């Protein structure tokens, strides 16, 4: 099953999190693109982030973000 644009948008949110600390979250402002706002809300609905507009990663969200960042690093070595 290929990635849908919704999943790609969600992964793009997850890779923005700093995984070296649990004390740093993100805030998606109302001026963000509609796709970014919708992706962040879906992550909240799935239990991966603590707030509809971002917040902190949950334990499950941290695991998902680790995996997303690993795949990104493998596919895009910088």
Secondary structure, 3 states (H helix, E strand, C coil): CCCCHHHHHHHHHHCCCCCCCCCCCEECCCCCCHHHHHHHHHHHHCCCEEECCEEEECHHHHHHHHHHHHHHHHHCCC
